[in-house]
Amino acid sequence: MRRSGIDPTVEINPIAFRQVSSAALGFADIAELVTLIDSEMAAGATGIVITQGTDTIEETSFLLDLTVTRGIPVVVTGAMRHPGLPGADGPANLAAAIAVANDPTCRDLGVVVVMNDEIHAARFVRKARTGNPAAFASPACGPLGWIEEGRVRLLTRPATPSPYLSPRISPTPNVAILPISFDSGGTFLDAAASAEIAGVVVAGMGGGHTPPGLASRLKALAAMKPVVLASRTGAGEIFRNTYGYPGGEIDLIDGGLIPAGWLGPIKARILLIALLAAGKDRAAIARAFDWR
């Protein structure tokens, strides 16, 4: 029995990159991490495991998925319970992540998140609970597979690769998320019209809807800068051809808002920032969000 759960034949090269909370990470940190990952790949690494706090795994894993060179498995993991708590999950998550990184069938998956013995695509995963070992989920499709007795069981793969963008996101474009809630007024849109805001992600109701009173102001904003329409629900695609009332998705898309597809507001913001930093125009941004 392998007490550590890690295959003793795996050669592990630990590298200390940052000693900060995951909430303190930013785009510059991930750009440096991508450079390090690329250099390790060039030096012959056959898999990469990144450990970090879980608060921003949803963001960092997706940004890595957009900016890391395709090829060897790149796995992000963490722990929901610190070592002083009963049932600490860090060692098991690390062992599972190493198993995935060491498995050649996991090449070309894009970046994945391994938590609680499940393998999640970075593009789909989200932190769905605040404090539970099963906190990470992929509502759109479920996990790609799992780890059982140290062996990887991969059941499915993403149908298409994520868009590949440069990790050099500097200076970081300022993109705001505007949450739409019951009986929302429009005063919060004033700041979004500022020249300091390069783009906006609207976290709309349901399939991509807002109160009628906001529709004209959002369309005026979309004439000034990219405005992406996502859903606050956490799963499912933005509708395109179902509701045409003022503030419905047909009205908003016809008015210039860009549908986010199945990306939620958090990931839509990451993608929009990367696209703006790459100098993409509105048409290119719309094509990027239409990826399947």
C-alpha positions in Angstrom: 0.0 0.0 0.0 1.3 3.5 -0.9 0.7 5.4 2.3 1.1 8.8 0.6 -1.2 7.8 -2.2 1.5 9.1 -4.7 3.2 6.8 -7.2 6.8 6.4 -5.9 8.1 6.3 -9.4 6.9 9.9 -10.1 9.8 12.4 -10.0 8.5 15.6 -8.3 10.2 18.9 -8.6 8.7 21.3 -6.0 8.9 25.1 -6.8 7.8 27.8 -4.4 6.2 30.5 -6.6 4.1 32.8 -4.3 3.4 32.7 -0.6 0.2 34.8 -0.6 -3.5 34.2 -0.1 -5.4 33.3 -3.3 -7.4 36.5 -3.0 -4.2 38.5 -3.3 -3.4 37.1 -6.8 -3.7 39.2 -9.9 -3.2 39.0 -13.7 0.6 39.9 -13.3 1.1 36.9 -11.0 -0.6 34.5 -13.5 1.5 35.9 -16.4 4.7 35.1 -14.4 3.3 31.7 -13.6 2.6 31.0 -17.3 6.3 31.9 -18.0 7.4 29.5 -15.4 5.1 26.7 -16.7 6.4 27.2 -20.2 10.0 27.0 -19.0 9.3 23.8 -17.1 7.6 22.3 -20.2 10.6 23.3 -22.3 12.9 21.6 -19.7 11.0 18.3 -20.1 8.3 18.3 -17.5 5.5 15.9 -18.3 2.9 17.4 -16.1 2.3 20.5 -13.9 0.5 20.7 -10.6 -0.4 24.1 -9.1 -1.5 24.4 -5.5 -3.3 27.5 -4.2 -6.1 28.7 -2.0 -9.5 27.8 -3.3 -11.1 31.3 -3.3 -9.9 32.2 -6.8 -9.3 28.8 -8.4 -12.3 29.5 -10.6 -10.6 32.6 -12.0 -6.9 31.5 -12.1 -7.6 28.1 -13.6 -9.6 29.6 -16.4 -7.0 32.3 -17.1 -4.3 29.6 -17.2 -6.6 27.7 -19.6 -6.6 30.7 -21.9 -2.8 31.4 -21.7 -0.9 28.2 -21.2 0.6 26.4 -24.2 -1.4 23.3 -25.1 0.2 19.9 -24.4 1.1 18.3 -21.1 -1.5 18.1 -18.3 -1.8 21.2 -16.2 -3.7 20.7 -12.9 -4.8 23.2 -10.3 -5.8 21.9 -6.8 -6.1 23.2 -3.2 -7.7 22.3 0.1 -11.1 23.1 1.6 -9.9 22.1 5.2 -6.6 23.3 6.6 -4.3 20.7 8.3 -5.5 21.5 11.8 -9.1 20.5 11.0 -10.5 17.0 11.2 -10.6 15.3 7.7 -8.1 17.7 6.1 -8.4 17.1 2.4 -5.1 18.7 1.1 -3.0 15.6 1.0 -5.6 13.6 -0.9 -6.2 16.4 -3.4 -2.5 16.7 -4.0 -2.1 13.0 -4.6 -5.1 13.0 -7.0 -3.7 16.0 -8.8 -0.3 14.3 -9.3 -2.0 11.2 -10.6 -3.8 13.3 -13.2 -0.7 15.3 -14.2 1.2 12.0 -14.6 -1.5 10.4 -16.8 -0.8 10.7 -20.6 -4.5 10.4 -21.3 -4.9 13.8 -19.7 -2.8 15.6 -22.3 -4.5 18.3 -24.4 -7.5 18.5 -22.0 -6.7 22.2 -21.3 -6.2 23.2 -17.7 -8.2 21.1 -15.2 -9.1 21.5 -11.5 -8.8 18.4 -9.4 -10.7 18.4 -6.1 -12.4 15.8 -4.0 -11.2 13.0 -6.5 -13.0 14.8 -9.4 -11.5 16.2 -12.6 -13.1 19.4 -13.8 -12.4 21.4 -16.9 -11.3 24.9 -15.9 -13.8 26.5 -18.4 -16.7 24.8 -16.6 -15.7 24.6 -12.9 -17.0 26.9 -10.2 -16.8 27.0 -6.4 -20.3 26.2 -5.4 -20.0 26.1 -1.6 -18.0 28.0 0.9 -16.8 25.2 3.1 -17.2 21.6 2.0 -14.7 19.1 0.5 -17.2 18.8 -2.4 -17.2 22.6 -3.0 -16.2 22.5 -6.7 -18.7 21.6 -9.4 -19.2 21.9 -13.1 -23.0 22.6 -13.5 -22.8 22.8 -17.3 -21.6 19.2 -17.8 -20.3 17.6 -14.6 -16.8 16.4 -14.1 -14.7 15.1 -16.9 -13.8 12.1 -14.8 -12.4 11.1 -11.4 -9.6 9.3 -9.5 -10.3 5.9 -8.0 -7.6 4.0 -6.0 -5.0 6.3 -7.5 -6.1 5.6 -11.1 -7.5 8.2 -13.4 -10.9 7.5 -15.0 -11.4 10.0 -17.8 -14.9 9.8 -19.3 -15.1 12.8 -21.6 -13.2 15.6 -23.1 -14.1 19.3 -24.0 -15.3 19.3 -27.5 -13.1 22.3 -28.6 -10.0 23.9 -27.2 -10.3 27.2 -25.4 -9.3 30.4 -27.2 -5.5 30.9 -26.8 -4.5 34.4 -25.8 -1.3 36.1 -24.6 -0.6 36.0 -20.9 0.9 39.5 -21.1 -2.1 41.4 -19.8 -0.5 44.7 -18.8 -1.8 47.1 -18.0 -4.9 45.2 -17.0 -8.1 46.6 -18.6 -10.6 47.7 -16.1 -13.7 45.5 -16.6 -16.7 45.8 -14.3 -19.4 43.2 -13.5 -22.8 44.8 -13.1 -25.2 42.5 -11.2 -28.9 42.9 -12.2 -31.4 42.3 -9.3 -35.0 42.7 -8.6 -36.3 46.3 -9.4 -32.7 47.5 -10.2 -32.4 51.2 -10.8 -29.9 52.6 -13.3 -27.7 54.8 -11.1 -25.0 52.1 -10.9 -24.6 52.4 -14.7 -23.2 55.9 -14.4 -19.8 54.7 -13.2 -19.7 52.1 -16.0 -19.9 54.8 -18.6 -16.6 56.3 -17.3 -13.6 56.2 -19.6 -11.7 54.4 -16.9 -14.0 51.3 -17.5 -12.8 49.5 -20.6 -15.7 47.0 -20.7 -18.6 45.7 -18.8 -20.1 42.3 -18.0 -23.8 42.3 -17.2 -24.9 39.6 -14.8 -28.5 39.4 -16.1 -31.5 37.6 -14.8 -32.4 34.1 -16.1 -31.4 33.6 -19.8 -30.0 37.2 -20.1 -32.7 39.7 -19.0 -32.9 43.0 -17.3 -35.7 45.3 -16.1 -37.1 47.3 -19.1 -36.0 50.6 -17.7 -32.3 49.5 -17.9 -32.4 48.3 -21.6 -31.9 51.7 -23.3 -29.1 52.7 -20.9 -27.3 49.3 -21.5 -27.6 49.7 -25.3 -26.2 53.2 -25.0 -23.3 51.8 -23.0 -22.7 49.1 -25.6 -22.3 51.8 -28.2 -19.4 53.1 -26.2 -17.5 50.0 -25.2 -17.9 46.2 -25.2 -20.8 45.0 -23.0 -21.1 41.3 -22.5 -24.4 39.8 -21.4 -24.1 36.8 -19.0 -26.5 35.1 -16.6 -26.4 35.3 -12.8 -27.9 31.8 -12.5 -24.7 29.8 -12.5 -25.5 27.3 -15.2 -27.0 27.3 -18.7 -26.6 29.5 -21.8 -27.7 33.0 -22.6 -30.8 32.8 -24.7 -30.7 34.5 -28.2 -34.1 34.1 -29.8 -36.8 33.5 -27.2 -37.8 36.8 -25.5 -38.1 40.0 -27.4 -39.7 42.4 -24.8 -37.7 45.5 -23.7 -34.9 44.1 -21.6 -35.2 40.6 -23.0 -32.2 39.0 -24.6 -33.3 39.6 -28.2 -33.7 43.3 -27.5 -30.4 43.6 -25.7 -28.4 41.6 -28.3 -30.0 43.6 -31.1 -28.9 46.7 -29.1 -25.3 45.7 -29.2 -24.7 43.5 -26.1 -22.5 40.5 -26.7 -23.9 37.2 -25.4 -21.5 35.3 -23.1 -22.8 31.9 -24.2 -22.4 29.5 -21.2 -19.7 31.5 -19.4 -20.9 33.0 -16.2 -20.1 36.6 -15.2 -16.8 35.7 -13.4 -15.3 33.8 -16.3 -16.8 36.2 -18.8 -14.9 39.1 -17.1 -11.6 37.1 -17.3 -12.1 36.4 -21.0 -13.1 40.0 -21.8 -10.0 41.4 -20.0 -7.7 39.1 -21.9 -9.3 40.0 -25.2 -9.1 43.7 -24.5 -5.5 43.4 -23.5 -4.8 41.7 -26.8 -6.3 44.7 -28.7 -9.3 42.8 -30.0 -12.2 44.8 -31.5 -15.9 44.2 -30.9 -16.3 41.8 -33.7 -13.4 39.6 -32.5 -14.7 39.8 -29.0 -18.1 38.6 -30.1 -16.5 35.7 -32.0 -14.5 34.7 -29.0 -17.6 34.5 -26.8 -19.3 32.4 -29.5 -16.8 29.6 -28.9 -18.3 26.2 -28.1 
